[in-house]
Amino acid sequence: MRVAVIIGSTREGRVGEKVGEWFLRLAGDRDDVEPRAVDLVDFDFPARYPDHTTAHIRDFVHEVDRADAFVVVTPEYNRSFPASLKQAIDYAYDEWHTKPVAFVSYGHGSRGLYAVEHLRSVFTELHTVTLRNGVAVNLLDDVLDERAGAASLMLDQLHWWGTALRDARARRPYAS
Ligand SMILES: Cc1cc2nc3c(=O)[nH]c(=O)nc-3n(C[C@H](O)[C@H](O)[C@H](O)COP(=O)(O)O)c2cc1C
């Protein structure tokens, strides 16, 4: 099952790269998922939502299209998720439909959970299924490896949803 691991922070000096690499290593050790890094820092998106698509937008949309499931690695900025993530999410539409989305969040005391709640609302609009279970990291206190058990359960559940929905898509078209 193809899992796109979307690294949402593009901030200079970001922690997101380390969190994303940690998660990709764990996912890469499994034989039931095929994780692929989709790091938003690699896409040169336009400053304004363009009238016509660009090569980098097409590349991002293609990554969404080819995936069976998603893990969004998100920090929390002022009780929400970063603008870089919203910009990217909004470039795709149909390509998100009927696929599961799981979250690896991080921040200070709230462990990125306010960001996740906002993302759930966005991803509902995009006809996805968001997972109840996730990985939430307090950067001030937590050791990443202590979250390995949570990551493993989340991937088990993502695999369940990802294969169930992929089979359902193959059987009959989604009503939208
Ligand atoms: C603009 C900004 C706002 C932030 N707001 C919050 C917040 O509301 N809650 C929180 O727990 N951490 C907050 N933080 C701390 C970030 O979660 C922390 O700096 C994290 O490393 C940011 O992710 P990044 O380094 O991958 O960009 C904020 C950080 C920034 C830069």
The ligand as an SDF file (V2000), in Angstrom:
LIG
                    3D

 31 33  0  0  0  0  0  0  0  0999 V2000
    4.7160   30.8090   14.2730 C   0  0  0  0  0  0  0  0  0  0  0  0
    4.7750   29.7310   15.3160 C   0  0  0  0  0  0  0  0  0  0  0  0
    3.6880   29.5270   16.1380 C   0  0  0  0  0  0  0  0  0  0  0  0
    3.7110   28.4820   17.0960 C   0  0  0  0  0  0  0  0  0  0  0  0
    2.5860   28.2390   17.8260 N   0  0  0  0  0  0  0  0  0  0  0  0
    2.5520   27.1310   18.6200 C   0  0  0  0  0  0  0  0  0  0  0  0
    1.3470   26.7360   19.2480 C   0  0  0  0  0  0  0  0  0  0  0  0
    0.3140   27.3600   19.1270 O   0  0  0  0  0  0  0  0  0  0  0  0
    1.3450   25.6210   20.0070 N   0  0  0  0  0  0  0  0  0  0  0  0
    2.4800   24.8580   20.1750 C   0  0  0  0  0  0  0  0  0  0  0  0
    2.4250   23.8350   20.8640 O   0  0  0  0  0  0  0  0  0  0  0  0
    3.6380   25.2070   19.5840 N   0  0  0  0  0  0  0  0  0  0  0  0
    3.6940   26.3190   18.8070 C   0  0  0  0  0  0  0  0  0  0  0  0
    4.8690   26.6790   18.1840 N   0  0  0  0  0  0  0  0  0  0  0  0
    6.0550   25.8570   18.4370 C   0  0  0  0  0  0  0  0  0  0  0  0
    6.2330   24.8800   17.2870 C   0  0  0  0  0  0  0  0  0  0  0  0
    5.3350   23.8130   17.3530 O   0  0  0  0  0  0  0  0  0  0  0  0
    7.6790   24.3850   17.2580 C   0  0  0  0  0  0  0  0  0  0  0  0
    8.5240   25.5120   17.0940 O   0  0  0  0  0  0  0  0  0  0  0  0
    7.9320   23.4110   16.1160 C   0  0  0  0  0  0  0  0  0  0  0  0
    9.3080   23.1190   16.0880 O   0  0  0  0  0  0  0  0  0  0  0  0
    7.5310   24.0020   14.7690 C   0  0  0  0  0  0  0  0  0  0  0  0
    7.6850   23.0430   13.7550 O   0  0  0  0  0  0  0  0  0  0  0  0
    8.8330   23.1860   12.6510 P   0  0  0  0  0  0  0  0  0  0  0  0
   10.1230   23.4110   13.4150 O   0  0  0  0  0  0  0  0  0  0  0  0
    8.8580   21.8750   11.9240 O   0  0  0  0  0  0  0  0  0  0  0  0
    8.4650   24.3340   11.7700 O   0  0  0  0  0  0  0  0  0  0  0  0
    4.8680   27.7010   17.2510 C   0  0  0  0  0  0  0  0  0  0  0  0
    5.9800   27.9510   16.4220 C   0  0  0  0  0  0  0  0  0  0  0  0
    5.9340   28.9400   15.4770 C   0  0  0  0  0  0  0  0  0  0  0  0
    7.1270   29.1470   14.5470 C   0  0  0  0  0  0  0  0  0  0  0  0
  1  2  1  0
  2  3  1  0
  2 30  2  0
  3  4  2  0
  4  5  1  0
  4 28  1  0
  5  6  2  0
  6  7  1  0
  6 13  1  0
  7  8  2  0
  7  9  1  0
  9 10  1  0
 10 11  2  0
 10 12  1  0
 12 13  2  0
 13 14  1  0
 14 15  1  0
 14 28  1  0
 15 16  1  0
 16 17  1  0
 16 18  1  0
 18 19  1  0
 18 20  1  0
 20 21  1  0
 20 22  1  0
 22 23  1  0
 23 24  1  0
 24 25  2  0
 24 26  1  0
 24 27  1  0
 28 29  2  0
 29 30  1  0
 30 31  1  0
M  END
$$$$
